[in-house]
């Protein structure tokens, strides 16, 4: 009986221990964490940093003006009897534009011619008297006073002739001014007076003509840009052969004007009211495409960086005044890089510091690409960027 009890107790102890062992194994198995799932590669678009010589330019707003703008005013008074052009037409220098009633001035010319003819005759008679009296005074046949009077009369006659010649010239000039001609070649505006209107000498504006070949485009740069240009280039004035003197013009429709302009004037001082510096560029305009009064964008080149590094502007993000780009690391993972941007060049941005040639910059998808994220790179080029192509995915970088 004692043997049975002892055996039963042993069996119970072994059973309890087995149960406890099984429970311990189950608890140990449950306490192990399942393996973490592998992070999926994030699809992004990326491209190599562009490296090339880059001209740094700035676009400024300019106003087109005629290289010559002349207000045509009458130089003699009278009734306007003729208008000889179409409003807004191109006119040539010396072309007849207006006619002022010339009858009064023709009469003045005729009167002056008659007076001159009379004075010429009187002067000729006086000269004959001098020639006749000269031998007589030598022989004491006449008094010296008579001879002196004859000489004085001849000189007076000459003076009167000279005065009347001047009067005749003035009368002819008045008659000439009655026909108003174009002082320059260019485009004329609408007439400011009509036939039958009274014209006052020196005050009545008849029309305005502008020479639009070449045209002048005035624009201004800020004091800061001026100082920055001087600091970068070391130039206080533009040399005559400087490439910075050559500029391009973009019209209001976005098209680039086909002819290059040349900066031919820089102001003597800064405008203290606007803190800007005024410049002027001259553009050929043989087709008369550019009209005075137009507004256009002027592209001014400041300097050329021999090995500039450029990235798309949308690849750069700004946080709290700092700038960053996401690049593809050697292991194919995202790396956040702090950069110092320079001037913008269209859709590209010059990077002064923070990148090197050969870096691959994430252009699209950088917002989701946190540092360390594996990347599945879709390679694109600058040409793809311009044409918005969708290239096929490549193998992950570094894989």
C-alpha positions as CSV (number, residue, x, y, z in Angstrom):
1,X,0.0,0.0,0.0
2,X,2.9,2.3,0.8
3,X,4.5,1.4,-2.4
4,X,1.4,2.2,-4.3
5,X,1.0,5.6,-2.7
6,X,4.6,6.4,-3.3
7,X,4.2,5.5,-7.0
8,X,1.1,7.5,-7.4
9,X,2.7,10.5,-5.8
10,X,5.6,10.2,-8.2
11,X,3.3,10.0,-11.2
12,X,1.5,13.1,-10.0
13,X,4.7,15.1,-9.6
14,X,6.0,14.0,-13.0
15,X,2.6,15.0,-14.6
16,X,2.6,18.4,-12.9
17,X,6.2,19.0,-14.0
18,X,5.4,18.0,-17.6
19,X,2.4,20.3,-17.7
20,X,4.6,23.1,-16.3
21,X,7.2,22.5,-18.9
22,X,4.7,22.6,-21.7
23,X,3.2,25.8,-20.4
24,X,6.7,27.3,-20.1
25,X,7.5,26.3,-23.7
26,X,4.2,27.8,-24.9
27,X,4.8,31.1,-23.0
28,X,8.3,31.3,-24.4
29,X,7.0,30.8,-27.9
30,X,4.3,33.4,-27.4
31,X,6.8,35.9,-26.0
32,X,8.9,36.0,-29.2
33,X,8.1,39.0,-31.5
34,X,7.4,38.2,-35.2
35,X,10.2,39.4,-37.6
36,X,9.7,43.0,-38.9
37,X,8.6,43.2,-42.5
38,X,11.2,44.6,-44.9
39,X,10.7,48.3,-45.9
40,X,9.5,48.7,-49.5
41,X,11.6,50.8,-51.9
42,X,9.9,54.2,-52.6
43,X,9.6,55.1,-56.4
44,X,11.1,58.5,-57.1
45,X,12.3,60.5,-60.1
46,X,15.9,61.5,-59.9
47,X,18.5,63.0,-62.2
48,X,22.2,63.7,-62.1
49,X,23.3,67.2,-61.1
50,X,23.8,69.3,-64.3
51,X,27.3,70.7,-64.6
52,X,28.0,73.2,-67.4
53,X,29.2,76.8,-68.0
54,X,26.2,79.0,-67.1
55,X,25.6,82.6,-67.9
56,X,23.9,84.3,-65.0
57,X,21.2,86.5,-66.2
58,X,18.3,88.6,-64.8
59,X,15.0,89.5,-66.4
60,X,13.8,93.1,-66.0
61,X,10.8,95.0,-67.2
62,X,11.5,97.6,-69.9
63,X,9.6,100.1,-71.9
64,X,10.0,100.5,-75.7
65,X,10.5,104.1,-77.0
66,X,11.3,105.5,-80.3
67,X,15.0,106.5,-80.7
68,X,13.7,109.9,-81.9
69,X,10.3,111.4,-81.1
70,X,9.5,114.8,-82.6
71,X,6.5,117.0,-82.1
72,X,5.7,118.7,-85.4
73,X,4.7,122.3,-84.8
74,X,3.9,125.0,-87.4
75,X,6.6,127.7,-87.8
76,X,4.3,130.1,-89.5
77,X,0.6,131.0,-88.9
78,X,-2.3,130.6,-91.2
79,X,-5.2,128.4,-92.3
80,X,-4.4,124.7,-92.7
81,X,-5.3,123.8,-96.3
82,X,-3.9,120.3,-96.8
83,X,-3.0,117.1,-95.0
84,X,-0.9,114.7,-97.1
85,X,-0.5,111.5,-95.1
86,X,-2.5,108.7,-93.5
87,X,-2.7,108.7,-89.7
88,X,-0.3,106.1,-88.3
89,X,1.6,105.6,-91.6
90,X,5.4,105.4,-92.1
91,X,6.8,108.6,-93.4
92,X,10.2,109.5,-94.9
93,X,12.3,112.5,-93.9
94,X,11.4,115.5,-96.1
95,X,8.0,114.1,-97.0
96,X,5.2,116.7,-97.3
97,X,2.8,116.4,-94.4
98,X,0.8,119.6,-94.1
99,X,0.2,122.7,-96.2
100,X,-0.6,126.1,-94.7
101,X,-2.3,128.7,-97.0
102,X,0.8,130.0,-98.8
103,X,-0.8,133.0,-100.6
104,X,0.2,135.5,-98.0
105,X,3.8,134.3,-98.0
106,X,4.0,134.3,-101.8
107,X,2.9,137.9,-101.8
108,X,5.6,138.7,-99.2
109,X,8.2,137.1,-101.5
110,X,7.0,139.1,-104.5
111,X,7.1,142.3,-102.5
112,X,10.6,141.5,-101.2
113,X,11.8,140.7,-104.8
114,X,10.4,144.0,-106.1
115,X,12.0,146.0,-103.3
116,X,15.3,144.3,-103.9
117,X,15.1,145.0,-107.6
118,X,14.5,148.8,-106.8
119,X,17.4,148.9,-104.4
120,X,19.7,147.1,-106.9
121,X,18.8,149.8,-109.5
122,X,19.5,152.7,-107.0
123,X,22.7,151.1,-105.9
124,X,23.9,150.7,-109.5
125,X,23.1,154.3,-110.2
126,X,25.1,155.4,-107.2
127,X,28.0,153.4,-108.3
128,X,27.9,155.0,-111.7
129,X,27.9,158.5,-110.1
130,X,31.0,157.5,-108.1
131,X,32.8,156.3,-111.3
132,X,31.9,159.5,-113.1
133,X,32.9,161.8,-110.3
134,X,36.2,160.2,-109.6
135,X,38.3,161.7,-112.5
136,X,36.5,165.0,-112.1
137,X,37.5,165.5,-108.5
138,X,41.1,164.7,-109.4
139,X,41.0,167.6,-111.9
140,X,39.2,169.9,-109.4
141,X,36.3,170.0,-111.8
142,X,33.9,169.3,-108.9
143,X,34.2,169.8,-105.2
144,X,35.4,167.0,-103.0
145,X,32.1,167.2,-101.0
146,X,30.1,166.2,-104.1
147,X,32.3,163.2,-104.6
148,X,32.1,162.2,-101.0
149,X,28.3,162.4,-101.1
150,X,28.3,160.1,-104.2
151,X,30.5,157.6,-102.4
152,X,28.3,157.6,-99.3
153,X,25.2,157.2,-101.5
154,X,26.8,154.2,-103.2
155,X,27.6,152.5,-99.8
156,X,24.1,153.2,-98.6
157,X,22.7,151.6,-101.7
158,X,24.8,148.5,-101.1
159,X,23.5,148.3,-97.5
160,X,19.9,148.6,-98.6
161,X,20.5,145.8,-101.1
162,X,21.9,143.6,-98.4
163,X,19.0,144.3,-96.1
164,X,16.4,143.6,-98.8
165,X,18.2,140.4,-99.7
166,X,17.8,139.3,-96.1
167,X,14.1,140.3,-96.2
168,X,13.7,138.3,-99.4
169,X,15.3,135.2,-97.7
170,X,13.0,135.6,-94.7
171,X,10.0,135.8,-97.0
172,X,11.1,132.7,-98.9
173,X,11.6,130.9,-95.7
174,X,8.1,131.8,-94.6
175,X,6.8,130.4,-97.9
176,X,8.9,127.3,-97.3
177,X,7.5,126.8,-93.8
178,X,4.0,126.9,-95.2
179,X,4.8,123.4,-96.5
180,X,5.4,121.3,-93.4
181,X,7.6,118.3,-94.0
182,X,8.7,115.3,-91.9
183,X,11.8,116.2,-89.9
184,X,12.8,112.5,-89.5
185,X,11.8,109.1,-91.0
186,X,9.4,107.1,-88.8
187,X,5.8,106.4,-87.9
188,X,3.5,109.4,-87.6
189,X,0.6,109.6,-85.2
190,X,-2.9,111.0,-85.9
191,X,-3.1,114.6,-86.9
192,X,-4.0,117.0,-84.1
193,X,-5.6,119.6,-86.4
194,X,-7.8,119.3,-89.4
195,X,-8.0,121.2,-92.7
196,X,-9.5,124.6,-92.2
197,X,-8.2,124.9,-88.7
198,X,-6.2,128.0,-87.7
199,X,-2.5,127.4,-87.1
200,X,-0.5,129.6,-84.8
201,X,3.2,129.9,-85.4
202,X,5.3,128.0,-82.9
203,X,2.5,126.8,-80.7
204,X,0.1,124.6,-82.6
205,X,0.9,120.9,-82.5
206,X,0.2,119.3,-85.8
207,X,1.3,115.7,-85.2
208,X,4.0,113.6,-83.6
209,X,6.4,111.3,-85.5
210,X,8.6,108.6,-83.9
211,X,11.6,106.9,-85.4
212,X,11.2,103.2,-84.5
213,X,14.3,101.8,-86.3
214,X,16.2,101.5,-84.1
215,X,14.1,101.6,-80.9
216,X,15.3,102.3,-77.4
217,X,14.3,100.1,-74.4
218,X,14.7,101.8,-71.0
219,X,14.9,99.5,-67.9
220,X,16.2,99.8,-64.4
221,X,18.2,97.5,-62.0
222,X,18.0,97.7,-58.3
223,X,20.8,99.1,-56.2
224,X,21.3,95.6,-54.7
225,X,21.7,93.9,-58.1
226,X,24.1,96.6,-59.2
227,X,26.3,96.1,-56.1
228,X,26.1,92.3,-56.6
229,X,27.2,92.6,-60.2
230,X,30.1,94.8,-59.3
231,X,31.1,92.4,-56.5
232,X,31.0,89.3,-58.7
233,X,32.7,90.7,-61.8
234,X,34.9,93.4,-60.2
235,X,33.7,95.8,-62.9
236,X,32.4,99.3,-62.0
237,X,31.5,100.2,-65.6
238,X,30.7,98.0,-68.6
239,X,33.6,97.9,-71.1
240,X,32.5,98.5,-74.7
241,X,33.3,94.9,-75.6
242,X,31.7,93.3,-72.6
243,X,29.2,90.5,-73.3
244,X,27.1,92.0,-70.6
245,X,26.2,94.8,-72.9
246,X,24.3,92.4,-75.2
247,X,20.7,91.8,-74.1
248,X,17.7,89.9,-75.3
249,X,14.1,91.0,-75.3
250,X,11.0,88.9,-74.6
251,X,7.7,90.1,-76.0
252,X,4.4,90.1,-74.1
253,X,3.3,86.9,-75.9
254,X,6.4,85.1,-74.5
255,X,8.3,85.0,-77.8
256,X,11.9,86.1,-77.8
257,X,12.6,89.0,-80.2
258,X,14.8,87.8,-83.0
259,X,17.4,90.6,-82.9
260,X,19.9,91.2,-80.1
261,X,20.1,94.6,-78.4
262,X,23.1,96.5,-77.1
263,X,23.3,98.6,-73.9
264,X,24.4,102.0,-75.1
265,X,23.6,104.2,-72.1
266,X,23.9,104.0,-68.4
267,X,22.7,106.8,-66.2
268,X,25.0,109.1,-64.3
269,X,23.5,108.4,-60.9
270,X,21.1,106.2,-58.9
271,X,17.5,107.4,-58.7
272,X,17.2,108.2,-55.0
273,X,13.4,108.0,-55.2
274,X,13.3,104.4,-56.4
275,X,16.8,103.2,-55.5
276,X,17.3,102.0,-59.1
277,X,19.8,102.6,-61.8
278,X,18.5,103.3,-65.3
279,X,20.0,101.8,-68.5
280,X,19.0,101.8,-72.1
281,X,19.4,99.2,-74.8
282,X,19.2,99.8,-78.6
283,X,17.4,97.2,-80.8
284,X,17.3,97.1,-84.6
285,X,13.7,97.2,-85.7
286,X,13.6,97.1,-89.6
287,X,10.3,95.2,-89.6
288,X,8.8,97.8,-87.2
289,X,7.6,95.0,-85.0
290,X,8.4,96.9,-81.8
291,X,6.1,99.8,-81.1
292,X,6.8,102.8,-78.8
293,X,5.0,102.3,-75.5
294,X,5.3,98.5,-75.5
295,X,6.4,96.8,-72.3
296,X,8.8,93.8,-72.6
297,X,11.2,91.7,-70.5
298,X,14.9,92.4,-70.9
299,X,17.3,89.6,-70.2
300,X,20.6,91.0,-68.9
301,X,23.7,88.7,-68.5
302,X,25.8,89.5,-65.5
303,X,28.6,86.9,-65.6
304,X,29.4,83.3,-66.7
305,X,30.2,80.6,-64.1
306,X,32.5,78.1,-65.8
307,X,31.4,74.9,-64.0
308,X,28.1,75.7,-62.4
309,X,26.0,73.0,-60.7
310,X,22.3,73.2,-61.5
311,X,19.3,71.3,-60.3
312,X,15.6,71.7,-61.1
313,X,13.9,74.3,-58.9
314,X,11.3,71.9,-57.7
315,X,14.0,69.6,-56.3
316,X,14.8,72.3,-53.7
317,X,12.8,72.6,-50.5
318,X,12.9,75.3,-47.9
319,X,12.5,74.9,-44.2
320,X,12.9,77.7,-41.7
321,X,15.1,79.8,-44.0
322,X,17.3,76.8,-44.9
323,X,17.4,75.0,-48.3
324,X,17.6,71.2,-48.8
325,X,17.7,68.6,-51.5
326,X,17.3,64.9,-51.3
327,X,19.9,62.9,-53.0
328,X,20.2,59.1,-53.8
329,X,23.0,57.7,-51.5
330,X,25.5,55.1,-52.5
331,X,23.4,52.4,-50.9
332,X,20.3,53.5,-52.8
333,X,18.7,55.2,-49.8
334,X,17.5,58.8,-49.4
335,X,20.0,61.3,-47.9
336,X,18.9,64.9,-47.0
337,X,21.5,67.4,-48.0
338,X,21.7,71.1,-47.0
339,X,22.5,73.4,-49.9
340,X,23.2,77.1,-50.6
341,X,21.2,78.1,-53.7
342,X,22.4,80.9,-56.1
343,X,20.6,82.6,-59.0
344,X,17.7,81.0,-60.7
345,X,18.0,80.2,-64.4
346,X,14.6,79.6,-65.8
347,X,13.4,76.3,-64.2
348,X,16.9,75.5,-62.9
349,X,18.6,76.7,-59.8
350,X,22.4,77.3,-59.5
351,X,23.7,75.6,-56.3
352,X,26.6,77.4,-54.8
353,X,27.4,75.0,-52.0
354,X,26.3,71.5,-50.8
355,X,26.4,69.4,-54.0
356,X,29.1,68.0,-56.2
357,X,29.3,66.7,-59.8
358,X,27.9,63.2,-60.0
359,X,25.3,63.6,-57.2
360,X,21.8,62.2,-58.1
361,X,19.1,64.5,-56.9
362,X,15.5,63.5,-56.3
363,X,13.2,65.6,-58.5
364,X,9.8,64.1,-57.7
365,X,8.8,62.2,-54.5
366,X,11.2,63.9,-52.2
367,X,8.4,64.8,-49.7
368,X,7.9,61.1,-48.9
369,X,11.6,60.1,-49.1
370,X,12.7,60.5,-45.5
371,X,16.4,60.0,-44.7
372,X,17.2,56.3,-44.9
373,X,14.3,55.3,-47.1
374,X,15.2,52.8,-49.8
375,X,14.5,54.3,-53.2
376,X,13.4,52.9,-56.5
377,X,14.9,55.4,-58.9
378,X,13.2,56.5,-62.2
379,X,16.1,58.0,-64.1
380,X,15.2,61.3,-66.0
381,X,17.3,63.8,-67.9
382,X,17.0,67.6,-68.5
383,X,15.3,66.9,-71.8
384,X,12.7,64.7,-70.1
385,X,12.2,67.5,-67.6
386,X,11.4,69.9,-70.4
387,X,9.1,67.6,-72.3
388,X,7.5,66.0,-69.2
389,X,8.3,62.5,-70.4
390,X,7.6,59.5,-68.2
391,X,10.7,57.2,-68.5
392,X,10.6,53.6,-67.4
393,X,11.9,52.6,-63.9
394,X,15.5,51.5,-63.5
395,X,17.1,49.3,-60.9
396,X,17.5,50.9,-57.5
397,X,20.7,52.8,-57.2
398,X,23.4,51.0,-55.4
399,X,21.5,47.7,-55.7
